[in-house]
Amino acid sequence: MQMLHDLVRGLAEFEITGPPDVMVRSVTGDSRNIQPQDLFVAVRGTVIDGHTMIASAVENGATVVVGERHVGDIDFGHGEPGITLTYIRVPDTRSVHAALLRAAQPEIVEALGSIAFYGVTGTNGKTTVATILEQMLNASGKVTGFIGTTGIRYLDVEIEATHTTPDVERLYELIVMMHRAGVKAIAMEVSSHALDQNRIDGISFTGAVFTNLTRDHLDYHHTMEAYAAAKHKLFLGLSESAIAVVNADDSWAPFMRRGCNASATIDVGTGAGNEVEICNINATAHGATFTLRAHAPGETPYEFEIHTPLIGQFNVMNAALCVTLLWARGLAVPALQKIMQNVHGPRGRMERILVPGDRTAVIDYAHTPDALEKALVALRAVMHQPGARLHVVFGCGGDRDAGKRPEMGRIASEFADTIYVTSDNPRTEDPRAIIDDILAGIPEQIRTSDAVHVIEDRRHAIIAALMKAHPHDVVLIAGKGHEEYQVVGLEKIPFSDGSVVLEFGS
C-alpha cells in the first residue's frame, strides 16, 4: 500500500478532484482486475476506450481513477468524485499509466535497470533479427529472454504472445518475471503500435536495430510518414550509452538516424560508403556466406567473413545487422563467427519442409508486399534445377490495410510461376471480397490463365499446390508463418500451415 500523493509526485501535469492522501493498493488499466483500494487508469485504446470502463472499475472497488476527460464528462457509476473516490485528470493516460506502474512497484524499476534491452523495429525482419540476437547473446554467456510475435521465452519458459509488443502493464510484468529468473538481457520486437502507444516507456535500450520500412499497418497509421514517425520514436528515445544499427539500403534509413542520441549510429549496407559494408555475398539453398568490411576514416578497412545457415539474401542483411550490433558492443569477431554458424531462424520464417517426391514447401510469415517479393526472389535465386517451378499460396488479412492486396497480387504474378489465392485471417470481412482485391492486381492475361487458382479454403489451397508440384519444385506458403490459428469472424480456429504440409507428406 502506498499513499496517492507519493505515486503522483513525479507526474508533470495533473489536476486532482478529491483527497490526495488516500491509500492505493495497486495500479492497473484493466477494470476486470480491480480490487478494493486500487487505482484505475482509463487508457484510451484503439478498440476500447478505458473511460467507458470507469463505472465498472468503481463498482469493483477502485478508489482512485486517472483519466483524460473533464470530471463532469465521465460516468462514475455509484462513485462520487471528491467524496467517495479521487479523480485525477492528465493529458495522456498512456504515458501516465507506465509512470504510475513504476512508482507503485519498485521491483519494476530494479528490473528495468538491471537488464540490457535490445530493441528491433521495422516492417519486416523484426522477429528474425530479435531471434538471432537472443541466440547470440545466450551463446555468449548472457542469459537472455525474447519478447515478440512468436512468443515470450526465457530459460525453459515459453508463453504464447498476444501482441508483437505487449501492453505496458503486461510488458512490465514479463520483465519482472525474467529479472527474478536471472535474465540479464532481453531481445525484443518493438512494433509501431507499441511506439505510438507508449508501451515501452521506461525502457532504456542498450542497442536498437532498424530493419526496413515498407507498406503495412496503414489502416492504423494512415500514411507512410506517420508510420515512419512511430518507428523513429525508438531512436529518438535512445540514451547516449546506446548503439543504433540501421539498414542503410533502406530509403528510410536517413530519417531513422535523424536526431538519434546513441553513442554510435552505424550504417550497414551493400554500398562502399557505409560504415559497415556487406560484400562477397554467396547465398545458396543451405545458407549464406558474406564479408563484413568496416570502414573508418583514415584507416585500412577491417574485414571478416560470416557464414549463416539462414536462407535468402534478405537474411544476409538481418544477420549483418545482428553481428554489427554485438561487435560494436564488444563481442569478439571469432566468437561472432562461431555463433553465427549455428543460429537458426524463427519458426515460420523461411522454414523448409521436405515433401515426398523431391518437392519443398517453405512456410513464411510474408504478409506485406515487400516481404512477399523478398521471399519469392530469395527462393528463385537458389532454385537451380532445370524446369523447376515456384508456386505461391497466399491471401491477405481482413480488417487491415486493403491497399496492399492488389500490390501483393501483382508481385505474386511477377515472381511466381503458379499462384494459389486463398484466405489468410479474413476476420470480419468477406473472404471472397479480399481475394477479389488481390486478383485485381494480377494482369488479366495471367489472371485468366491456368497459372492462377482461386481456392478460398486455405487447407485445400495448400494441398492443391503440393499435389500440382513436380520434383524440384518449391511451394511458398506465405502470410501466416508460425501462427496456429485462423481468425474467421471474431473466432480463432486452430490451423497451422506447417501441420497441413506435414500431414500431406505423412
Secondary structure, 3 states (H helix, E strand, C coil): CEEHHHHHHHCCCCEEECCCCCEECCEECCHHHCCCCCEEECCECCCCEHHHHHHHHHHCCCCEEEECCCHHHCCCCCCCECCCEEEEECCCHHHHHHHHHHHHCHHHHHHHHHCEEEEEECCCCHHHHHHHHHHHHHHCCCCEEEEECCEEEECCEEECCCCCCCCHHHHHHHHHHHHHCCCCEEEEECCHHHHHCCCCCCCCEEEEEECCCCCCCHHHHCCHHHHHHHHHHHHHCCCCCCEEEEECCCCCHHHHHCCCCCCEEEEEECCCCCCEEEEEEEEECCEEEEEEEECCCCCCCEEEEEEECCCCHHHHHHHHHHHHHHHHCCCCHHHHHHHHCCCCCCCCCCEEEEECCCEEEEEECCCCHHHHHHHHHHHHHCCCCCCCCEEEEECCCCCCCCCHHHHHHHHHHHHCCEEEECCCCCECCCHHHHHHHHHCCCCHHHHCCCCEEECCCHHHHHHHHHHHCCCCCEEEEECCCCCCEEEECCEEEECCHHHHHHHHHC
